[in-house]
Amino acid sequence: FCEQGPEGMANLRHMLSEQHSRGAGAQFAGHRPNYSHLYQQVHPIVQSILEVVFSNESEESTNAVTDYILAFRYENGADISHYMNPKEYSDEAMKARMLEAVCHWVRVKTKELDDKVPDYPAIFSIRPDGHPEERATAVRHRLEQALYQQRQPDALVEFIGGIFVELLGREATCLGDCVGAMVLQSVDRSQVWTQAVFMSDRPSTLLALLVRKLEEIQAKLGKVVMEAYRDNGLMSYDDAKNVLMMFFQHYTVDTSTGMLDVHRSGDEEAVQAASFRVRLIDSFGSLMVLLDHIEELISGVNGAKAALAVDFEGVKLCRHGALCLVQMTCTDDPRLVYVLDVHLLGKRAFSLHTAQGTNLKDVLEEQGILKVWFDPRNDVDALFHQFGIMPRGIFDLQLAEVADRRNRGLNVNYVQGLYKCLTQCPQLQAPQKVFAQRINDLGKGLFEPQNGGNYEIFQKRPLNAIILVYAAHDSRYMLMLYEWYLQAIGPKWVPRVLRAGDQRA
């Protein structure tokens, strides 16, 4: 399933529709079956699901997932025994519920692995007192040994499988085998040695890649579950999307309808064609992708001067109000907004670094990297007092709008908000301005107390869909505003805005 694309999806849907013995319906009428009896019924179905999804042959994995499913509670508070009654639920509906629980199990394992990404020197120990350099070197030695002793593709898959068992236990065998095959599928077979040694030299990069493969598995399974829920009448597609949103990192927003859709990956044709795309960064594995991208951007690989639009959301954001989200848009792709979940990742979100040493703290503090901001005062207050970050290189759009009015000979007695600036921007079309107002009103209705909201919604997980779009939208058009103000105020005002932006922060 994980390697076969559409064919694998079809095979999984076919497996869901196959009949499995669940015993007589009378056994489930009026009372809950005992644990042993339920285990005996669930175990073979789990075995069948794992065979299709992961080509699993590990009894440890089957036992672990069965135990997890039996202890799992769904969004309505029910457990799997509720769906085992054949008089009330079809085989496909019952197995779709099990498949959702499998998604949650994979998510738990993904989180366990992801927590190790920032601490990569400590995860491959030779001995308890081994130095970090020795531990990292051991990874390469182990892989080189395997590559010499057997066929290189098999060695790479076995090596990755070994990492899963070492870090997550034997119950993760099915995940290691599947992810190893997915990694092998993504590399040039003639370059297996080069790719393998490259990864072994960079353990954090390797772990981040493995985390992203697990996230890809979650999203693929999540899509199948959503469709099965809709087709079996368990819930509507939109309701299923809201329940399963935690399994996705790639989103598109239709600004004409306000519809948020979820996607298995950013490579889907619908994602690439969308005018408003969102990538949720809620793992260190996915954060590494953003850091690599920023590193390439600021190194001038594409020959263009880098600029990042940045925005922040939180609980009454200030030095005392928790910073929860960071939104970033890069000049090379202004249709894509990264939303970084600092509430989940914590301080390590700013210190995690690439193999070349790039991290978000340095990016924000580097004077030579332009950050397009809108009124950075509260954001910087939170960054400094909560994370010890003092941003520099700020182009403040709010001050640029003031400069624009002064440049036109107008008196300036007040500053304007971002929404007002967007609605005045001639580069935005009427439908975009209508959506800006709509999402602004919807978002504030959820977090502003005077509108019946609560700021704590920024800390609720999974992240509310409206809050996700609201946060991303603030950053979506900031680079457009930046370009417009550059032309409007001219070279005379730009240095003054930059100096004032740093002073204001």
N, C-alpha and C positions, 0 to 999 in steps of 0.2 A: 504493500500500500504506500509506504513512505517513499519508495523509489519509482513507482510506476506511473505517476501522474494521473490523468483521467481514467486510465484502465484500472489503476489501483482503487480509485474512488468508486468505480462501478462494482468492482469485486467486493468492496466493503459493504456497499448498499445491498448487494445480493446476499451477503452473509447475514445481514440484519433481517432480511425477509425470510430466511430459512427457519423452519420450525425446530424447536428444541423441547424436550420433555421437561415439563414443570410440575408434574404430578397432577392429581385431581383437584379441580377447583374447590371442592368441599374442604380441602385441607387449609384453604386460606379464607374460608368464610367465617368471620366472627372472631378469629383469634390469630395471633402471630405464631408462625411455626417456630419450633425451637432452633437454636443456633446450629446444632449439628446437622439437622435435616436441611436447613436453608443452605448451609455451606456445601453440602453434597449436591444440591441443585444448581447453585451458582457457579461452582468451580468448573464444571465442564463447559459452561457457556463462556466463562472468562477465558478458558483455554482456547476456545474457538476464536474468540475476538482477538486475542494476542497473536495467534497463528497468522491471521489475515493481516493484522496491522503491522506486526514486527517480525513475522516469520519466526516466532518464538518457539524455542525448544527447551527453555529453562523452567524446570519445575519450581525453583525458588521464586522466579518472577511471577508465575501463575499463582502460587500460594500467597505472595505478598499483595498482589492486586486483588485477589479474592477477599482477603482480610480487610483491605482498605474499603472495598465496595460495601461489605457488610456493615462497616462502622460509619459509612458516609451518610450524611443527611442532605437532602435536596433543598432547593430554595423555599419549598412549601413545608419543610419540616419532616417530610416523609422519608423512610429508608427504602431500600430495594425490595423488601418483603411486600410493600404496598403494591408494587408493580408486577409481582409474580403471579397474580391471580389471572389465569387465562380467560376467565369469564368477563373481565373488565378491560384487560389490556392485551393487544396483539403481541405476537412475538417481536415484531419490529419495534414497537413502542417500548417494550420491556428492555430489549437489547440496546436501543438508543439511550435509554436511561443509564444502563451499565456503561455504555461508551462515554457518556458525559463524565461519569465517575472516573473512568480511565484517564480522561483529559485532566481531571483534577489531580490524579496521582502523578501523571507526567509533570504537571505544573509544580507539585511539591518537590519532585526530584530536580527539576530545572532550577528552582530556588536554592536547593542545597548546593548544587554545582556552581551556580552563579555567585553565591556568597564567597566562594573560594577564588574567584577571578582576581580581586585586588590583592590577595595574599599569595600569589603564585609561587614565591620562592619557598614557601613552607609546605607545599602540598606533595612534592615528590621527594620525600626524605630518603637518604641512604641509611642514616643512623640518627638516633634522637639528637645528637649534638652536631650533626652535619651543618656546615656553613651553607648559606643560600647559594653561593656559586657552585658548591659541590652538588647540591640538590638539583640545580638546573642542568649541570653537566651530566648528571646521572640519567636524565630523561633522554638526552641525545644518545648516550651509550646504549641504553636499553633498546632504543629504536634501531640503531645501527646493527646491533647484534641480531635483532629479528629480521632485518632486511637482508643480511648476509645468509641467514640460515634457511630462508624460505622465499617463495615468490614475493616480490615487492608489494603488489596489491594486497595479497593475503596478510602480509606482515603489517601493513598500515591499518587494516581493519582490526586485526588482532590486538595491535598496540592501543588503539582507541578503546576497544572493548575492555582491555586491561585497566585503562584509566578509570572507566566507569565503575568497575568492580572495586578498584582500590579506594576510590573516593566516596562511592555511594553504597557499596556492599553488593553481594551476589544477587540480591533481588533486582538490581538494575542491569543485569546481564542482557535482557531483551533490548533495553535502550542503547547499550553500548554497541551491540551487534548492528542494530538498525542505523544508528548515527554513523558508525564506521563505514557502512555501505554507502550512506548518503554523501559523506565526505569524499570517498573514493570516486563516486559518480561525478563529483563536481571538479575533480582535478584531471589534468591531462595524463593519461596512462603512461606516456613516455617520460613524464616528469615526476613520477611518484617519488623517486629518491630525493630530488631537489625540494619538492614540496614538503615531504616528510621531515627532512632535516631542518628546513626553514621553520616549520612549526615547532619542532622540538627545541630549537634555540630560543623560542619565544613562548614559554609556557602560558603566560597570561593571554596571548593572542590565540593560542590553541584552545584554551578553555573557553574563551569568548566565542570562538567559532562553534564549539560543541553546544554551548548554551543556545546559540541562534538556531542550530539545527533542531534542538528540542522545541524551541518556540515555533518553528515551522511545522513540526509534528502536531503541536497543540492546535494551531490554526487550521490545518487540514482536517483534523478530527472534528474540530468545532463546527466547521462548515457542514460536514456530513450530519452531525447531530442536529443542527438548525433545520436542515432540510427534512430530516426524519421526523422531527417534532411537528413541523408544519404539515407534512403529508399524513401523519397519523392523528392530527387534531389535538395533540397535547398542548400546543400553544401556537399563536400566530408567529409568522416569521419575525416580525418586529419585536414581539415579546421574547422570543428565543434569542434574538440578537442582543437584547438588553441583559438577559440572564447569562449569556456566554461571552460577553464582551471582553472579559478578562483574558481570553485566550488569543486575542488578536493585537497586533501592533501596527497594522497598516489600515488606513481609513481614507475614504474620499468623501467630500462634502459637495452636494449639489446645491448651489446657492439659489437656484430658482425655486426649489421645493423645500430646502432645509433638511433634506434627507442625508443621514450619515450611514454609509455602508462600510462593511468590514471585508477584508481581503486576506487571502492566504499569504501573499508576499507583495513586495513593491514592484515585482517584475510583471505582474498581470497587466494585460493590455488596457483594461479599464482604469487601472491606477495611473499608468503612464499618460493616458489621454486626459485625465481629470485636471481641471483648472485650480482645484484646491485639494491638496493632499496633506494628510497628517500622519506622521510616524511617532508613535508613542514609545519613548525610551524609558522602560520600567525595569531594565536589567543592566548589569554591568556588561554583559555580552553585547547587547545592542548599543550601549553607550560607546563601546570601543569602535563601532562603525562610524558614529558621529565624530569621534575624536580623530580617526584616520582621515575622514573627509575634510575636517577643518585643517588638519596638518597639511594635506595636499593643497588646499585652497590658499593657505597663508604662505606656502613655500613658492607660490607663483608658477606652479606647474603649467597652468593654462594661460600664463602670460597676462593675467588681469589682477588688478589690485583687489584684495579681499575686503569685504565688508560683511558684518554680521548684524542682522536685526535681532535685538534681544528684548524680552519682556518677562515679567515675573508675576506670579499670583500667589496669594497666601491668606492667612487669617489676619485681617486688618494689618497688612504688611508694614512692618517697621522693625526696629531693633528687638521689640518684645513680641511681635506678631509673627508666627511661624511662616517661613518661606516654604511653599509646597511644590510649585511648578516653575520650570524655566522653559520659555518658548524661544526658539531660534530659527531664523531663516537665513540662508546663505545666498550670496549674489549669483552663484552659478545656477541656482534653481529656485527662484522666488515663489514658485507654486507649491513648494514642499515646506511644511512647518514641522520642526522637531519639537515635541513636548516631552521634556525631561521630568520624571517624577522624583523630585528630591525628597518628598515625604517618605517614599519607599526606600530610596537608596541612601539617604542621609549624607553626612559630610564626605563620605568616600566618593560621592558623585563628582566632587570638585578636585579630588586628588588622584583618582584613577588616571593612569597615563599609558600612552602607547609605547612601543619598543623604542621610539625616538625621544620619548620624554614629554610629549604634548599632553597637557591636562587643562581642564576648564579654568582653574584658578589662574594659571599663567596667561591663558588666552584673555581673560577678563582684565587682568592687570597690565598687559603689554600695551604700551602707548602706541606702538606702531601698527597694531591691529585695530581697525576702525569698528567701533560698536555703535550701531544706530539705535538710539534709545528714545523713549518718550517720557520726559520728566523722571529722571533716575533717582530722585532724592530718597523716597521711601525704600526703593529697591536696594540702593547702595547702603542705606542705614541697616537693612536686614543682612545684606551680604557681609558687611564689616563686623557687626556685633555677633552674628550667629556663626559665621564661617571664616572670619579673619581675612576677608578679601576686600581689597581697595581698588576698584576698577579705574582704568585710565583709557584714554583714546575714545572719548564719548562725543558723538554728534547728537545733540539733544533736539529732537524734532519740534518740541514745544517752543524752544528758543528760536529755532529756524523760522517758525511761523510768525513769531514776534518780529524777527528781522525782516521778513517779507512785508509785513505791514509798514514797518518803519521805512523800508526801502521805497515803498510807494507813497511816502509822505503822510501816512496816517498817524494819528495819535494812538498810543497804546496804553490803556489803563488796566488791562487784565490779560491773563493768558487763557488759551482755549484748551479744551479736552481733546483726546484722540478722536473720539467719535465726530466731534464738530469739524476737526481737520479733515477727516475722511470725506465727510459729506460736501466739503468745499473743494475737494481735489477734482479737477476736471478730467484726470486720467481714469477715474472710476465711472463706470456706466451706471445708469439709473437702477437696474436690477441689483447691482452690487451694493449700492447705497441703501436700497430697501432692505437687503439682507443684513447689512451692517446694523441698521436700527433694530431689526427683529432679534438678532442674536444678542445684541447689547441689552435689550429689554428682558429677554428670556434668562440670560445669565444673571443679571442683577436681581431678578425676581427670586433667584435661588439662594443668593448669598447676602443681599442687603437686608438687614432687619426691618428697615422702614417699608420694605416691599414684601415682607412676610418670609424673608429668607434667613439663612444662618451661615456665617462664615466658615463654620466647621465642615461645610460640604466639601471644601477643598481638601479635607483630610479623610474623607470617606472613600473606601476602596471596595469594589472596583470603581474607578472614576466615573462620575455621572457623565453621560454622553453630551448633554448640553454644556456642562462645564468644560469638557474637552474641546468642543468646537469654539466656545466663547474664548477660552485661553488662546487657542491657535489663531483665531481670527484677529486678535490684537496685533499679532506679529505678521500676519499674512500680507498686509499692504504697506508695512513700514518702509520697505526698500523702495516702493513706488513713490511714497511721500518724500523720501530722501532725494531721489532723482529729480522730482518736481521742484523741491525747495532749492536744490543746487542751481538749477536753471533760473529760478525766480530771483534769488538773492545775489547771484553772481560772485566772482572771486573776492570782491571787497569784504563781504560779510562772512564767508565761510571760515576763515581763520578765527574770527571773533566768536563765532558760534562754538567752534571746537574748544577754544580757551575757556569760554563761559561754561561749557558743558562739564569740563573737568572741575572747574571751581564750584559749580553748583552741586556736583556729586560729593 
